[in-house]
Amino acid sequence: MACATIALVCVVVAGLVLVTGGGPAPQPILSPTVANSKVFASAMTSGGFHYASVSSGTVGGIPQMVTQSGDAGNGEGVQFMTSVVGDNEVIVIGSKVYMMANATMLENMLGDGEVAPYVDRWIAFSPSDSLYRTVGAGVTVGSIWGDSSESPTDQLPQHPESVSGLSTLSGIPSESVRYALHGVDQAASASYTGNETITFSANEPHLPSLLTEHLSGTTTHGASTATDRVTFTNWGHPVSVHPPTASIPFSALPPPSSTV
């Protein structure tokens, strides 16, 4: 589903101001491995959150832009995306995944074929469907923060390398952990290298507030570069979504002739 565009994403971290005054500062986490595990564990037990992402870059010299936002809960969530490869809304409830997309997105998913009957209609995906994991990825708490060895934005392998000193972000005592990213994303047919930084609360629970990522690499469409900035808010807010009143099983659609 145009994963090469979506998976490669990057950013430069905004400057952080050193903590001054206001009483004793929290004790910093000195180990990047410990910081990584605490951030992911806090996120997994949070109950729910809101996120907003802006990504930009190039694929084969062609400019790319992706915006995503959504509310992730335990076992359910909703996500909205707009991009050069199409727009969609995805709902995940338990093992069911639903997607409503425009013509551009459906053409990228299904290849050449008649997509008009399915434009802006809900399509239901079951675990046995070929695109089930791709469409439903990154929508629930577990699929975003469930594996501390993978980037929460694109599930690409990451290695924690360093932690910062204490800082403030929007007036909140914060710290950040920096990761090295290097490997191959099979779903996107892409190899990449880069770095990621997650800024998180210095006080417990160590919940993340900002993620930035910088990646470069190659895809089937040529060299790629990307930037990504993701903000996380509304931690602990419960998320409740409902299935669409009517949907078309993915198995009833024409089989994909190609995917991007």
C-alpha positions, 0 to 999 in steps of 0.5 A: 500500500505504497509502503515505500512512501509511508515507511521512510520518514524523517525530522530534526529535533526541535531545540530543548531548553535546560531545566532551570529553577522550580525545585529539584529536577527528576533523576535522569535515566542514564542508560539508553536501553533502560530509557527505551524499555521504560518509554515503551512499557509506559506507552503500552499501559497508558490505555490510549492516546492521540497522535499527529504525524507530518512526513515529507521526503522524496522517492526516486526524486519525486516529492512525497508528503504524508499526514496521519492522525488518529486515536489509538486504544487497547485493541481498537483505534482509528487513523486518518491519512492523506498522501500522494498515494491516496487518502484513507480512514482505517478502523481497527476493532479486535481482529477486524480491520476496516478501510474507506479510501479514495480512488488513488489509494485503491488503485495503488492497492489493487493495481490496474482494474475497476475500483470505482465501485469501492471508492469511499465505501468501507472494506472489511479485512480479515486476518487471512486477507493478504493486505490485512497486516499492512492496512491495520498496522500502527492503529492500536496501542499494541501495534504502535508500542508493542515491540521495543526493538521496532520504531513505533512509526513504521515498525522498522528495527531500531537500536537505542544508542544514547540518552540526553540530559534533562531538558524541558519541552513545552514546560515539561521536564523531559529527556530523549533517547536516540536510536540508530535505524538500519535494515530492510523493510520487506513490505516496502521493498526498501533498505534504509539507514538513519536515526530516530529520537523519542522525547519523553517525560522525565517524571514517571510514567515516562510517556513520549511526547515527540518522535522525530526520524531521519532516514535515507535509502533505496526502494524499487522506485529509486533513492529515498529520503524522508523526514517525520515529526510525530506528536503524542497527546491525550495519554490515558484517554480511553478510545472507543470506536464503532464498526461501520454499519455496512462494509464489503469483504476484501475477498469480494474485491478483484485480486490485486494485480500489483502493489506499490 
